[in-house]
Amino acid sequence: MKTSILLPALRAVVGDWNYYVTTLTFREVASLVRAPDEIHERKKLADWIQRSAIDKHASAISTYLQKTPQRFLGSLIVGVYGGAPNWTPVSVNVPEEDGIAEELIENLEGRIGLLHFSGAEKLFAIDGQHRVAGIKQALLAIEPDDTLFEDSLSAIFVAHDPKTEAGKQRTRRLFTTVNKSAKVVSKAARIALDEDDGFAIVTRRLIDSHWLFEDERKYVLYGSTGSLPSTDAASITSVVGLFELVKDLHFGDPDFAKERPDDPAIEQHLKYCVAYFDELLRLIPEYQDVFVKAKHQPGHYRVPERNHMLFRPMGQRTFARAVQLLLSRGTTLADAVAKLANAELYLQNDEWKYILWDPISATMIVNKVLMAEAQLLRLTGNPLRTKASGVKLDALLASKAQ
């Protein structure tokens, strides 16, 4: 925001939120309301939130607004970042002859007022990002004097303390609570904003804190799936792939994803994930070449003739699962990574054909992670997770030998 605005508003309370209900013209929505890009440290992570939230619906809403005289849009929930709305109650005077009971008038006190923004605040859509984007697209497509600019919709304003992680956390939780109640939230959106799923929290913090995932390095693909396009030579994994890996590395509390873990548990798993990547960077020569010495891009080790497990998201999950199992048996992290690093990790070789790599189509096999884990453990002389996985692996190896 750059200019001061004053809006008529109702003040209300739900749970531990104070909120304010008002209306905004489409012109005000387009000029004032941003996407939720102020609640993550990494800019690319913030941009990804915006894309995952709005891209699918914005064009359809724009067309609807321009072509439908009976148009209507639901309310926005708008977060206030970098300040708090200044709300001033106003008195309600009703002529005595109207016959309105005095207690009804008293009930309005403290509920009707004026909402003032100084212009220093940043407003972003917690719920309704696709409506905001659709409005902006529609206004760009019409003449400046079109009456659509003066259409309005209701808006609910909430505010958090931007100086504290707790304040940002409240806003992220409100985003996922509102959207989970309204519609199915994509995995991408949950990873980006969920404050109850411990794995989503750790994934975001890992991206925000580890140097490997800094924006300028471009090693993380911000997409909606766990796979990497064949044309992507720069990324080592995607956000969704990293989320799955963070899950694979975890052992302990089975409810880590269901109810928000306590802060020590989150911090412990984050430290473990950071240490895991540090050990890979220390012990895997190909990681040294790419990430430390900068001799190659990740794609150098993702080609049919030089196809390294740890440069493929599914291979990374296989390795992480095996590390997790060894740690659960008492092996140290450094020893677990070192032991598994001694295996054949190039997927074009016979050990991995038809397990993780299809040599005919030259593509990854993504539905055999349990057997891939079993093969990696077997190649390094470690007992398998279950007898059943060994039986399935033997049957697969027997079938490919025929």
VOMITI-457747 format. One line per field, with one value per residue (C-alpha): residue in three letters; x, y, z. Coordinates in steps of 0.001 Angstrom, whole numbers, plus 500000, padded with zeros to 6 digits. Example, Ala and Ser with C-alpha at 12.3 -4.5 7.8 and 13.67 -1.06 7.14 Angstrom:
<zases>
residuo <- [ALA | SER]
xx <- [512300 | 513670]
yy <- [495500 | 498940]
zz <- [507800 | 507140]
</zases>
This chain:
<zases>
residuo <- [MET | LYS | THR | SER | ILE | LEU | LEU | PRO | ALA | LEU | ARG | ALA | VAL | VAL | GLY | ASP | TRP | ASN | TYR | TYR | VAL | THR | THR | LEU | THR | PHE | ARG | GLU | VAL | ALA | SER | LEU | VAL | ARG | ALA | PRO | ASP | GLU | ILE | HIS | GLU | ARG | LYS | LYS | LEU | ALA | ASP | TRP | ILE | GLN | ARG | SER | ALA | ILE | ASP | LYS | HIS | ALA | SER | ALA | ILE | SER | THR | TYR | LEU | GLN | LYS | THR | PRO | GLN | ARG | PHE | LEU | GLY | SER | LEU | ILE | VAL | GLY | VAL | TYR | GLY | GLY | ALA | PRO | ASN | TRP | THR | PRO | VAL | SER | VAL | ASN | VAL | PRO | GLU | GLU | ASP | GLY | ILE | ALA | GLU | GLU | LEU | ILE | GLU | ASN | LEU | GLU | GLY | ARG | ILE | GLY | LEU | LEU | HIS | PHE | SER | GLY | ALA | GLU | LYS | LEU | PHE | ALA | ILE | ASP | GLY | GLN | HIS | ARG | VAL | ALA | GLY | ILE | LYS | GLN | ALA | LEU | LEU | ALA | ILE | GLU | PRO | ASP | ASP | THR | LEU | PHE | GLU | ASP | SER | LEU | SER | ALA | ILE | PHE | VAL | ALA | HIS | ASP | PRO | LYS | THR | GLU | ALA | GLY | LYS | GLN | ARG | THR | ARG | ARG | LEU | PHE | THR | THR | VAL | ASN | LYS | SER | ALA | LYS | VAL | VAL | SER | LYS | ALA | ALA | ARG | ILE | ALA | LEU | ASP | GLU | ASP | ASP | GLY | PHE | ALA | ILE | VAL | THR | ARG | ARG | LEU | ILE | ASP | SER | HIS | TRP | LEU | PHE | GLU | ASP | GLU | ARG | LYS | TYR | VAL | LEU | TYR | GLY | SER | THR | GLY | SER | LEU | PRO | SER | THR | ASP | ALA | ALA | SER | ILE | THR | SER | VAL | VAL | GLY | LEU | PHE | GLU | LEU | VAL | LYS | ASP | LEU | HIS | PHE | GLY | ASP | PRO | ASP | PHE | ALA | LYS | GLU | ARG | PRO | ASP | ASP | PRO | ALA | ILE | GLU | GLN | HIS | LEU | LYS | TYR | CYS | VAL | ALA | TYR | PHE | ASP | GLU | LEU | LEU | ARG | LEU | ILE | PRO | GLU | TYR | GLN | ASP | VAL | PHE | VAL | LYS | ALA | LYS | HIS | GLN | PRO | GLY | HIS | TYR | ARG | VAL | PRO | GLU | ARG | ASN | HIS | MET | LEU | PHE | ARG | PRO | MET | GLY | GLN | ARG | THR | PHE | ALA | ARG | ALA | VAL | GLN | LEU | LEU | LEU | SER | ARG | GLY | THR | THR | LEU | ALA | ASP | ALA | VAL | ALA | LYS | LEU | ALA | ASN | ALA | GLU | LEU | TYR | LEU | GLN | ASN | ASP | GLU | TRP | LYS | TYR | ILE | LEU | TRP | ASP | PRO | ILE | SER | ALA | THR | MET | ILE | VAL | ASN | LYS | VAL | LEU | MET | ALA | GLU | ALA | GLN | LEU | LEU | ARG | LEU | THR | GLY | ASN | PRO | LEU | ARG | THR | LYS | ALA | SER | GLY | VAL | LYS | LEU | ASP | ALA | LEU | LEU | ALA | SER | LYS | ALA | GLN]
xx <- [500000 | 501123 | 498104 | 496016 | 492488 | 489440 | 486756 | 483480 | 483769 | 482228 | 484486 | 484032 | 485780 | 486082 | 488311 | 491423 | 491151 | 489920 | 488736 | 487060 | 484419 | 484190 | 483940 | 486512 | 485899 | 487575 | 489817 | 490922 | 491423 | 493665 | 495770 | 495981 | 495810 | 498812 | 499387 | 500675 | 504353 | 505508 | 505703 | 508777 | 512443 | 513209 | 511672 | 511270 | 509358 | 507056 | 506527 | 505722 | 502979 | 501385 | 501490 | 500140 | 497279 | 495980 | 497088 | 494430 | 491431 | 492396 | 491663 | 488263 | 487263 | 488460 | 486254 | 483304 | 483557 | 483751 | 480929 | 478388 | 476024 | 474754 | 478281 | 479010 | 482133 | 482521 | 484430 | 488185 | 490132 | 492925 | 496005 | 497633 | 501443 | 503796 | 501233 | 497804 | 494513 | 493448 | 489763 | 487683 | 484129 | 481349 | 478155 | 474769 | 471987 | 468452 | 465427 | 463256 | 460141 | 461529 | 460567 | 463862 | 464558 | 467451 | 469152 | 469311 | 471091 | 473485 | 474308 | 475815 | 478318 | 481885 | 480890 | 480425 | 483301 | 485930 | 488984 | 492040 | 495188 | 498136 | 499565 | 502594 | 500844 | 501007 | 497735 | 497724 | 495013 | 494849 | 491743 | 490637 | 493995 | 492406 | 489644 | 492216 | 494189 | 491014 | 489937 | 493363 | 493299 | 489794 | 490636 | 493715 | 491503 | 488917 | 488808 | 489674 | 486148 | 484406 | 481908 | 483527 | 486196 | 483537 | 482055 | 482755 | 483022 | 483175 | 486543 | 487546 | 490761 | 492955 | 496363 | 499450 | 502679 | 505239 | 508174 | 507676 | 507665 | 504574 | 502721 | 503630 | 502763 | 499260 | 498693 | 499999 | 497769 | 494775 | 495504 | 495468 | 492579 | 490386 | 491346 | 491091 | 487564 | 486617 | 488177 | 490856 | 494247 | 496953 | 500064 | 502052 | 499921 | 500104 | 503879 | 504045 | 501775 | 500629 | 501470 | 500283 | 502150 | 505617 | 507141 | 505841 | 507277 | 510679 | 510747 | 510162 | 512733 | 515248 | 514824 | 515021 | 518125 | 520452 | 522819 | 522222 | 518683 | 519451 | 517508 | 520527 | 521797 | 518601 | 518914 | 515231 | 512421 | 509252 | 506639 | 503592 | 505122 | 508088 | 509710 | 512116 | 511566 | 514099 | 515101 | 515985 | 519746 | 519935 | 517756 | 518723 | 515133 | 511713 | 509975 | 507568 | 510490 | 512283 | 509115 | 508955 | 512634 | 512118 | 509365 | 511598 | 514320 | 511995 | 511581 | 509795 | 506503 | 503876 | 501716 | 504429 | 502281 | 498888 | 499254 | 501808 | 504855 | 506397 | 509222 | 512044 | 510813 | 510653 | 514105 | 515541 | 514300 | 515428 | 518943 | 518972 | 517935 | 520569 | 523203 | 522103 | 522703 | 525989 | 527146 | 526157 | 528111 | 531107 | 531092 | 529642 | 532307 | 529720 | 528070 | 531484 | 531947 | 528577 | 527831 | 531243 | 533664 | 530994 | 532502 | 529145 | 525420 | 523235 | 522035 | 525563 | 524811 | 521275 | 521851 | 521526 | 525285 | 526000 | 522887 | 523615 | 521053 | 521522 | 520677 | 517250 | 514410 | 513374 | 516984 | 517367 | 514327 | 515772 | 519052 | 517316 | 515056 | 518050 | 519886 | 516831 | 516683 | 520380 | 520002 | 517016 | 519339 | 521929 | 524321 | 525610 | 524611 | 528151 | 528621 | 525246 | 525962 | 529499 | 528309 | 525610 | 527932 | 530055 | 527240 | 526905 | 524963 | 524922 | 521495 | 522474 | 524340 | 522819 | 522138 | 519401 | 517857 | 514092 | 514269 | 514879 | 515817 | 514043 | 516786 | 514286 | 512482 | 515450 | 513167 | 513003 | 510792 | 508946 | 506708 | 509302 | 510884 | 510548 | 512407 | 514963 | 515638 | 515980 | 518447 | 520598 | 520680 | 521537 | 524333 | 525949 | 525494 | 522797 | 519705 | 516547 | 513663 | 511320 | 511465 | 508600 | 510663 | 513400 | 510897 | 509536 | 513026 | 514042 | 510939 | 511704 | 515339 | 514286 | 511802 | 514306 | 516833 | 514431]
yy <- [500000 | 503554 | 505686 | 506081 | 504648 | 504771 | 502092 | 501526 | 498249 | 495903 | 494589 | 490990 | 488235 | 484519 | 482309 | 484369 | 486445 | 490023 | 490719 | 493483 | 493129 | 495737 | 496035 | 496842 | 497942 | 495896 | 498895 | 498798 | 495034 | 495340 | 498134 | 497079 | 493302 | 491119 | 487361 | 485743 | 486325 | 487927 | 484913 | 482985 | 483891 | 482457 | 484539 | 481523 | 479675 | 482681 | 482911 | 479202 | 479689 | 482268 | 480048 | 476991 | 479031 | 481048 | 480070 | 477461 | 479684 | 483271 | 483199 | 481579 | 484200 | 487013 | 485738 | 485295 | 488878 | 490381 | 488369 | 487794 | 490639 | 488608 | 488138 | 487585 | 486739 | 485522 | 487344 | 487723 | 487070 | 489631 | 489519 | 492735 | 492557 | 495218 | 497005 | 496720 | 498259 | 501215 | 500786 | 503551 | 502870 | 505241 | 506032 | 505108 | 507635 | 506397 | 508708 | 507726 | 507653 | 504690 | 502439 | 500542 | 499126 | 500772 | 497426 | 496729 | 500027 | 499344 | 496003 | 497868 | 499750 | 498745 | 496838 | 499545 | 501818 | 503079 | 501075 | 503181 | 502068 | 504455 | 503166 | 501496 | 498119 | 495284 | 493485 | 489917 | 487384 | 484535 | 483123 | 484243 | 484497 | 483219 | 485852 | 488625 | 487401 | 487064 | 490608 | 491957 | 490105 | 491346 | 495004 | 494829 | 493671 | 496488 | 500231 | 502474 | 503881 | 500497 | 500153 | 496850 | 498883 | 500024 | 496607 | 495572 | 492504 | 491933 | 491601 | 490301 | 491783 | 489972 | 491029 | 489270 | 490466 | 490378 | 490688 | 487262 | 483741 | 483084 | 485835 | 484443 | 480960 | 482079 | 483456 | 480327 | 478138 | 480349 | 479945 | 476142 | 475963 | 478140 | 476343 | 472848 | 473684 | 475100 | 472623 | 470007 | 471682 | 470539 | 468894 | 471879 | 474332 | 472165 | 472001 | 475738 | 476785 | 473955 | 474676 | 471331 | 468909 | 468580 | 467445 | 470539 | 472756 | 471055 | 471191 | 474948 | 475541 | 473357 | 475418 | 478649 | 477660 | 475403 | 477121 | 474378 | 475692 | 479401 | 481027 | 482031 | 478453 | 477297 | 473727 | 473446 | 473229 | 474928 | 472740 | 470711 | 467232 | 465337 | 464641 | 466760 | 467512 | 465871 | 469335 | 470575 | 470493 | 472911 | 471351 | 468625 | 468065 | 469684 | 471032 | 468093 | 465683 | 467287 | 466993 | 463255 | 462889 | 464708 | 462176 | 459260 | 460384 | 460496 | 457816 | 458181 | 459966 | 458461 | 461593 | 463988 | 464906 | 464889 | 467202 | 469981 | 468496 | 470489 | 472856 | 470591 | 467725 | 469977 | 471374 | 467894 | 466611 | 469787 | 469391 | 465765 | 466709 | 469460 | 467016 | 464462 | 466865 | 467961 | 464324 | 463829 | 466947 | 465636 | 461987 | 461808 | 462790 | 463743 | 466129 | 467656 | 468159 | 469866 | 471728 | 472482 | 472690 | 473810 | 471709 | 470571 | 471184 | 468489 | 467430 | 466230 | 463200 | 462697 | 461320 | 457708 | 457088 | 458797 | 458337 | 458797 | 457751 | 460851 | 463224 | 461623 | 462364 | 458711 | 457638 | 460232 | 458784 | 455284 | 456378 | 458389 | 455476 | 453165 | 455742 | 456083 | 452315 | 452074 | 454925 | 453196 | 450220 | 452328 | 453276 | 456850 | 459167 | 459451 | 455664 | 455047 | 457426 | 456050 | 452432 | 453092 | 455269 | 452160 | 450591 | 450910 | 454174 | 454592 | 453511 | 452587 | 449565 | 446095 | 446320 | 448887 | 447910 | 447417 | 448443 | 452184 | 452446 | 451225 | 450738 | 450376 | 453679 | 455322 | 456573 | 456297 | 453691 | 455461 | 452771 | 450350 | 452376 | 449514 | 447114 | 449804 | 450282 | 446514 | 446341 | 449142 | 447454 | 444122 | 445628 | 446965 | 443779 | 445154 | 443242 | 444305 | 446146 | 443153 | 439625 | 440482 | 443145 | 440557 | 438115 | 440773 | 441831 | 438238 | 437751 | 440926 | 439968 | 436499 | 437904 | 440282 | 437456 | 435491]
zz <- [500000 | 499276 | 500153 | 503269 | 503085 | 505357 | 505205 | 507063 | 508938 | 511469 | 514231 | 515381 | 517309 | 516586 | 518705 | 519418 | 516219 | 516050 | 512535 | 510563 | 507848 | 505104 | 501314 | 498643 | 495077 | 492376 | 491764 | 495421 | 495318 | 492253 | 493705 | 497354 | 497781 | 497076 | 497014 | 500253 | 499496 | 502734 | 505027 | 503828 | 503773 | 500338 | 497549 | 495269 | 497963 | 498311 | 494543 | 494453 | 497040 | 494786 | 491711 | 493525 | 494944 | 492016 | 488535 | 487820 | 488499 | 487690 | 483949 | 484432 | 487002 | 484727 | 481892 | 484253 | 485528 | 482052 | 480498 | 483269 | 484230 | 487224 | 488523 | 492209 | 494189 | 497750 | 500473 | 500633 | 503821 | 503816 | 506016 | 507177 | 507187 | 508459 | 510605 | 512185 | 511103 | 513213 | 514003 | 515574 | 516800 | 515816 | 517691 | 516260 | 516738 | 516106 | 516427 | 519370 | 517205 | 515214 | 518122 | 518300 | 521745 | 523600 | 524284 | 520551 | 519970 | 522867 | 521279 | 518321 | 520458 | 519734 | 516599 | 513957 | 513090 | 510656 | 509612 | 508796 | 506990 | 506974 | 503695 | 505288 | 505560 | 503060 | 502401 | 501104 | 500384 | 502872 | 501198 | 497731 | 495930 | 492729 | 493006 | 493460 | 490454 | 488362 | 489240 | 488281 | 484949 | 484186 | 484898 | 482675 | 479803 | 479926 | 479408 | 482408 | 482608 | 482632 | 485481 | 486500 | 488315 | 490796 | 491495 | 495069 | 497235 | 500955 | 502669 | 506084 | 507486 | 510031 | 511290 | 512674 | 514251 | 511405 | 513797 | 515333 | 513939 | 516068 | 514220 | 510809 | 512036 | 513005 | 509523 | 507777 | 509963 | 509195 | 505466 | 505613 | 508091 | 505873 | 502684 | 504144 | 505238 | 501847 | 499440 | 499074 | 499424 | 497020 | 498377 | 497135 | 499130 | 502263 | 502066 | 501576 | 504435 | 506718 | 510369 | 511746 | 509458 | 510995 | 507696 | 505881 | 508624 | 508493 | 504676 | 504675 | 507392 | 505600 | 502430 | 504419 | 506401 | 504372 | 501950 | 499357 | 498835 | 498509 | 495667 | 493621 | 493451 | 491688 | 492968 | 494001 | 491465 | 492681 | 491026 | 491959 | 491578 | 492954 | 489589 | 487543 | 483837 | 481550 | 480335 | 483840 | 484271 | 487215 | 489936 | 492337 | 493524 | 493739 | 496838 | 496751 | 496334 | 499276 | 501379 | 500640 | 501521 | 504829 | 505566 | 504562 | 506964 | 509953 | 512578 | 515878 | 516470 | 514105 | 514483 | 513281 | 510271 | 511987 | 514967 | 515208 | 516985 | 519815 | 518906 | 520218 | 518012 | 514948 | 515670 | 516208 | 512865 | 511111 | 512546 | 511433 | 507879 | 507738 | 509014 | 506411 | 503535 | 505088 | 505153 | 501516 | 500577 | 502517 | 501443 | 497921 | 495339 | 492735 | 495216 | 495821 | 492080 | 491619 | 494829 | 496336 | 493409 | 490897 | 488108 | 486740 | 486964 | 488585 | 485126 | 484316 | 486513 | 485218 | 481724 | 480541 | 480377 | 483726 | 485827 | 489529 | 492137 | 494288 | 491446 | 490944 | 493412 | 493594 | 494051 | 496799 | 498549 | 498249 | 499820 | 502573 | 503510 | 503828 | 505977 | 508206 | 508705 | 509620 | 512111 | 513706 | 514261 | 516057 | 513239 | 513275 | 510453 | 509117 | 509144 | 507515 | 504630 | 504235 | 504119 | 501546 | 499454 | 498819 | 496796 | 493038 | 492748 | 488976 | 487801 | 484237 | 485616 | 485910 | 489642 | 489068 | 485770 | 486111 | 489780 | 489499 | 485825 | 482703 | 480102 | 477247 | 477710 | 479472 | 482259 | 486018 | 487668 | 490460 | 491959 | 493384 | 496177 | 498683 | 496403 | 495570 | 499279 | 499686 | 496787 | 498225 | 501628 | 500055 | 497937 | 501117 | 503163 | 505486 | 506608 | 504817 | 506479 | 506136 | 504794 | 502444 | 500679 | 500071 | 498609 | 496242 | 495237 | 494496 | 492348 | 490396 | 489866 | 488721 | 486222 | 484649 | 484273 | 482080]
</zases>
